[in-house]
Amino acid sequence: MALLPILEFPDPRLRTVAKPVTEVDDEIRKLIDDMFETMYDAPGVGLAASQINVHIRVVVIDVSEDKSQPLVFINPEIETLDNSSAPYDEGCLSVPGFYETVMRPTRIRVKALDRDGNPFEMEPAGLLAVCIQHELDHLNGKLFVDHISPFKRSRIRSKLEKKHKAEAR
């Protein structure tokens, strides 16, 4: 397994729309293992392949306290089950150090393939539902900062650009 570099906002590669996985094979499973290792090390609760500059529709998530509930979503699709939304404080491995409140649907259904290519479906709630929506945004070239005011997004962009310039010296 390997730790992979995570792209950070405002890197334009984060805006790439991911392509569907055509075959779930050993190469995809190795990517999934590397993504889990990277996510746990970061530390985070979700990681989309887009965040590591691999633009295919793969997401890994584990919202458990003890890293005991790893979930894999390949070619995930979301359906909103009702119009109710709730605010959630979100952070992101690609927007390190920033947390903002985002409105998300409270009831969703997700359909995807697991790490072996078997189809499954679930109706997650709470943090898991928010995390799935957040990570699917990444696959569609969106970030949680796209859900906040332009002023706040601009402020975050400026601070991260300054940080990146300082790190490049």
N, C-alpha and C positions, 0 to 999 in steps of 0.2 A: 504494500500500500504506500501511497505517497501523499504528502501535503501539497496542495495546489494553491497558486496565488489567486487571491480574490480581487476582481476588478472593483475600483471605487469610483463613485460619482464624483465628477461629471464625465467619466470615461464614455465616449460615444459608442463603444462596443456593447455597453449595457442596453442600448436602444435597439439592438438586433432582435428581430422576431425569430424564435427558435423553430426549427423544422421538426416534423414528426420523426420518431424512431421507426425505421422500417423493419428491423429485426432485433429481437432481444437475444444477444449472444454473449459469449464470455467477455468480449471487449466492453460491452455495455455494463455487465456485472462488475468488471474491474473499475470502470468509471464510477459506478455507484459506491463501491467500497472506498475509493479515494475521496469521493465527495463526503461520505460519512466521517472519515478521518479528519478531513479539512474542517467540516462543520463543528465537530466536537472540540477540535483544537482551538477554534477561533475565539471563544466558544459561541455557538449559536444554536437555534432550534430548527432552522430550515435553511436549505441551500438549493438554488436552481442551477442547472448546468450553465446557464447564460452568465452567471456570476463568476465562473471560472473560465470564461471565454470558449466554451463548448456550446454551440448554438443548436442543441437538440432538446426535445421536450422531455427532460428528466428532472425530477425534484426528489430530494430526500428531506425527511422531517422526523424529529423526535422531540416531543414536548414534555417528555417525562423528566423528573428530577434526577433519576439515576441512569439515564441513557439506556433504558431497557425496552423502549417501544419504537424501534426504528421502522419508519414507513417509507415505501418507495412508490412514486407515482410516475409512470411512463405514459406519455401522450394523454395527460389528464384533461378532462373537460368538466366544467362546472355548470350547474343549473341552479339558479336562485329559486328557492321554493316559496318565498313570500316577499313582500315589499318592505318588511321591517328591517331597520338598520340600527346599529349601536356603535358608539365610539369606543375605540381601542387605542391604547398607547402602543405605537409600533416603533421598532428600531430595525436596523438592517446591517448585515455584515458589509454591504457595499456602501453604506453611509455611516461609517463608524463614529460613535460618540453622540449621535443625535437621536432623539425620540420625539415623536409628534403624535397627536391624536388624529386618527383616521376613522371615517365612518365606513362600515362594511355591513353587507347583508348578514343577518343573524342565522338564517336557515338556508343551507345549500345542500346540494347532492353533487358528489364528485364520482366520475367514472374514469378508470385508468387501468393500466396493466401493472402487475407487480414485477419484482425483479426476475421472475421466471417467464414473464410474458403472459401470465394468466390474467384475464379480465376480472375486475372487481368493482364494487360500487359501495359507497358509504354516505351517511348523512351526519357529518361531524358537527360538533357544537363547540362553543367557547373558543379557547386559544387555538385549538387544532383547526377550526373552521377559518379563523382569521389568518393563521399561518399558511394554510393551503391557498387562500385567495391572494395573499401577499406574494407567495412564490410563483403562482401562475401569472401574476402581473409581470414578473421578471421574464417569463417565457414569451410574453407578448411585448417586450421592450419597454415596460413601464416600471417605475419605482414608486415607493410609498410617498416620496416627495412630490409626485405628480398629483397627489390627492390633497395637498395643503396649499395655502395661499402663495401666489407668486412672490410676495415679499419674503416669506419664510424660506421658500425654496432658493431664492437668490442669495439670502444670507448664508444658508448652509453651503451652497456652491462656493461662495467666496471664501468661507473658512476652510473648506476642504482643498480648494485650489492653493491657498496659502500654505497649508500643511504639506501638500504634495511638492510644492516648490522648495520648501525647507528640507524635505527628505531627499530631494534630488541633488542638493549641494554636497 
